[in-house]
Amino acid sequence: PFLALTDYTGAVLSFLNKNPGTGKTLALKMALSLWGQPENLLVTATTTNGLYERMAVMNSLPLALDENTNMSGMAVSDMIYNAAHGKGKIRLEGSANVERKNQGKWRLIPMTSANTSTYQRLDGAKADTLAEKMRVIELKMTKPDSMSNVYARDHLNQINDNYGHAGPTFIKYVVTHQGEVEAVINKWMIRLDTDFGNETEYRYWSYTLSAIFAGAEVSKKMGLHSLDIERVYKRVLKEAKGTYKELIDSRVAPYDLFTNFYADNFNNMLIIKGSDSLRGHKVAPTATPRGSLVMRYEPDTLELAVRKQSFDEYCQERSVNIVDMKDSLSKQGILKEVRRKRMDKGWQNTIGEGDKNINVMCYILTLDINKLKHPETEDEGA
């Protein structure tokens, strides 16, 4: 609950392992058992609105969702954003066009388990997902060799009968020692900011881990556990930095996204010389589109015209910021301008589809398409 004592929102904790019996659900239950009966508090099946209602009810206490694998990638993305925003969705009255009073607010650290990576689920829904990923701390669970089924049954399953004692004791201490607690949180926040190199990209991880480790320090001082906090911190910091590097390395760059668009529309491209067609002559194209005319390439000028509407829709479907995309391609010297272009100029299509003055807004790029990936080339090498 320490996140509620800060001015910040946190990240989602995701426990990952594709195999059953590795302790993902058990970790959720152990966290919940501090506050109540874990089976009753664990969310196993819910609607999106139901999940947000539960967040509002828990407010600053832990929320645990078992198996987010059943949620769509977009639903997971929405959950991550809404969890960080700390309030429910705006909804209208059913009988009138009036906004309902929204009393659902929270500042908590949601936890979830999954047998497929949450990062991977986000990639399946969008192209540029780094913002969402930096609101998720994914922890890979491994089953200790010493944790047999007998041990789990005899020791760990006791949380189903012994629960709800530590939480109230902990909260009473926090309420009566709030100044001390806030100082501990601030100490951990400064340490994490420093260890993360004061990079703003880490801020959600830093806020979340500050609340967690401050809680661990205070509860250990109270005698509620005897964990080696420093050992755990060093391991978590190492994992977090490694994860961040993986996320950066796997990010789809604007140029890579463009080449994906190019490959997807390779068969919708007209390749024709530009200099001859500008003088009003009909010239034989090197390649003609098999479907809608999306791209036009002039090999003598290295000019590639891409229909603006087609590329914008491609980016929007993948939740990519088009302005950022244009800025990146411009800085690389690839995108020259945005203007109208007669896509079929100089081409006489024998089936009567050409020379229809297809004058549309286009992204005008300068590049050698022979250096881009072509579907035919990949198939030949397969």
N, C-alpha and C positions, 0 to 999 in steps of 0.2 A: 504493500500500500504506500510505499515511500514516494512513488512517482507523484502522488497527489500533493506532496509537500513541496513540489517544485513548480516552476512556471512552464514546464515542458511536457511534451507528449513523447511516448516511447515507441518501441518496435514490437513486433510479434515474435515470440519464441516458437520455433518450429523444430520438433524432434523427428529426425529422419532415420529410417532403416527400412529396406524393402522386405525384410524377413520378419515374421511374427516372433514373439517371445524375446525381444531384445530390450524390453523395459520402457518403450515409448509411453504406453498407456499408464504404466505403473508410475512413471515420473510425474504425469499429470495428476494422478490420484494422490500421490504423496504431498504435492503442493496444496491440493484442495483439502486434504485431511487436517491441515492446521486450523481450518475454519469451520469444517462441518463434515457431514457424511459424504465421502468422495463420490460414491455411486450416484447419489442424488444431485450433486453439483456438476458432475461431468456431463457436457453436452455431446450427445451421440448422433442425434438427428434433429434438424431444425430447418426452418425457412430462413431466408435472409433477414426479413423483418424480425423474426423470432430471435435471431442471434443478436441483433442490435438491442432488442428489448432486454435480453439477458445481460448485455454489457451495462445498460443503464441501471439494472437492478444491482449488479455487483459493484458498480461505481468505482471503487478503488481496490477492491479485493480481486484475487485472481479469477480469470475466466479460462476454462479449458475446453477446447473442442477436439474430440477424438476423431481422427481420420478426416482431414480436409480433402482427401483424394476424391471423394464423391462430389466435390464442388467443381464447377467449371473454372477455367483459368480466369475469366473475367470476374466471376463471383469472388474468387480469391483476391484478385486485385482490388475490387471494391471493398472487401473486408479489411484489407491492410490499410487503405486510405481512411476509411471511416473510423477504424480503431484509433488511428493517429489523430484524427480531427477531434475526437472526444465528444461527439454529439450525433444524434440520430438524423435520419433523412427528413427533409421537409415533405409533408404530406398534406393533402387537401381534405376538407370535409366531404363526406360522401353525398350529402344532400345539397351542398352549395359550393360555389367557387371561392371558398374561404380557407385560408391556411390554418391547419390544426395547431393548437398550442403544443409545442414540443418540450416536454420536460425531461427527455432522455439525454443525460450528460454523464460522462465518465472520464476517468484518467487512470487507466489500468494497463497492465502488461498481459495481453492475451497470449495464451499458449495453445499449441495445436500439435497433433501428431500426423505423420504422413508416411506412406511407403514409396512415394515418388517425390523428388525434390520440388519444393515450393518455387524455387528459382526456375526450374525447368517448366513448371506449370505456367508461370508468368510468361516465359518466352514463347509458349505455345499460343498465348492470347494476344501478345503485342510484340512489336519489333524492338522498341527501345524501352526497357523495363528497369533501368538502373535505379530510378527514383523509388519504385516500389521495393526493389531488392534491398535497398539501404534502409528500409523500414522493417526488414525481416532479419532475425539472427537465427540461422539454420545450424542446428547442432546434430552431428552424426552420432547416432547411438550404436554402441557395440556391447554385446553381451559378455560380461566378465566370465572367465572360465570357472570361477568359484561359485557362480550363481546357478545351481542346479534347480530342478523343479521341486525337489524336496525342501531345499533352503527357502525358495520363494514361498512355498506353501506354509512353512513353519514360522517364518519371520516376517517377510514383507507383506503378506496378506493380512497381517494383524491390523493394518490401517482401516480395514472395513469394520472393525469392532472398537478400535481405539482412536478416537478422532475428536477434533474440536476443542482441545484443551489449550494448546500453545497460543492460538490466535488471540483470544481475549486477554490472556496474560501479557502478550506482546503489545497489544494496543493500549492497555492501561499504562504501561511503561512509556510508550511513545507520547501519549497525551500529557503525562506529567513531566516529561523531559524533552519537550519539543525543541527548545533551543539547542540542546546537546545533539539531538538527532539531526537537525538541519545542518549543524556544523560537520557532522560525519558525512552527510550526503555531499556537501560542498567539497570536502576533502577528497572524496572519491571522484567527484566530477573533475576537479583540477588534475588529479593523477591520470585519469583516463584521457582527458584532452591532451595532456602532455605526451602520454604514451602513444596516442594516435597521431601525434605530430601536429596537433591543432588544426587538422583538416576538417572543414565543415561537412564533408561527405559523411563523416563518421558520427554526426551529431545525434542521430536517433539511437545508434548503438551506445554512444557514450551516456546519454540520459538514462537509457534502460539499465545498462550495467551498473551505473552509479547507484541507482535505487536498489538493485539486487545486492550488490556487495556491501552497501551501507546497512541494509537489512541484515545481512549475514553477520556483520561486525557487531551490531547492537544486540542481536539475539544471542550471539556467542557470549557477550559480556553478561547477559542475563542468565547464562548457564543452560540455554535451551538446546545447544548442540556443542560438539567439540571438533568440528571440521577444520582442516588446515586451509584457511582462507587464502593465504598467500600462494599456496601450491595450486589451488583451483584457479586463482586469478591469472597466474602465469600461463596456464594451459588455455584458458579462454582467450586471453589476449593473443596468443600465438595463432590459435584457430581463426580468430576474427581477422587478423591481418592477412593470413593465407587466403581466407575466403574473399576478402576485398580484392586481392590481386587476381584471383580467378574471375571475379565478376567483371573487372576492368578488361582483362584479356579476352573475355568471351563477348564483350559488348559489340553489337553490330554497328560498325562505322557507317556514316552517311554514304560514303563511296561504295561500300559493300552492299548497302541496301539498293543503291541505284543499279549496280551490276546485276543484282537479283531481278530487278524490274526488267532490265535489258534482256536477260536470259529468258524470262517468262514471256516476253513479247517479241522475241527474235523473229518468229514467223509472221509477225504483223508489221514488218519493216520494208520500206521501199528503198533500194540502193540504186542511185542514179546520179550521173554527173551533174553538177550544178552549173558549170560555166556554159555548156551547150544549151541547157534548158532555159537559161536566163535570156538567150538570144531568140527565143521563140521556136526553136527547133525541137522536133520529137526525137528523143534518143532512146536507145535500147537500154533498159535497166539491167543491172547485174542481178538483182533479186527483186521479187514482187511479193506483196503481202498475201498470205493465204486467208486471212480474216480481215478484221477492221484495220484500217491504216492508222497505226499508232505512232510509228517512228519513220523518219526519212533521213537517210544518210547520203551525203555527197562526198565521195572518196577524194575528189580533186581539191576540195576545200577543207576536208576533215570536219565538216559541220554536221552535227546530229541534231535534228529537230524532234522533240518529244511533245506529244500532245499534253498540254498542261492539265486538262481535265482528267485524263487517264492516270497521269503520275500522281496528281493530288489525291485522287480516290484511292490509289494504291497505298499511299502514305497514311491516309485517314483510316483505312481498314486495319492498319497495323499500329494505330495510335502514335504515329510519328509526327513530331512537330515540323510542319512544312517550312516554317520560317527558318528554323535551325538548319534544316536540310539544305535550303537554298544558300544560306550564309556559308556553310561548310564547303559546298561545291564551288561557290564563288571564290573563296579564299584559296582553294586548290587550283584556281585558274581554269576550271573545267566549264562552269556555267558562265556564259558571257552576257546573256540578256534574256528578257522575256518579251516576246513580240509576236505579232501575227505572222503566219507563214502559210503559203499555199502549198500544202503537203504533196499534191499530185502534179505539180507543174512539170511540163515536159514529158509526161507519161501518157501514152495512149493505151488504155486497157482494152484488150480485145473483147472482153465480155461486157463492155459498156459502163463499167464502174469508175473508170478514170476520167480525168479532165472535167471534173464536176466542181472545180474551183473550191476545193476543200481548204478554205482560208480560216484557220483557227489559231487561238493563242497557243504558243509553244514555248517550251524551255529550249533555248538555243545553246548547245554545248559544242566545244571544240575538243575532239580527241580522236585517236586512231582506234577504230572498233576492232581491229585485228588483235589488239592487246587485251580485249575483254573476253570473258568466257562465252563460248558458243555451245548451245545444246548439242549440235551435230558433232562438234569436236569431242565432247565428253562421251557421246554414244559410241564413236568410232574406237575410242580407247578402252571401252568397257569389255 
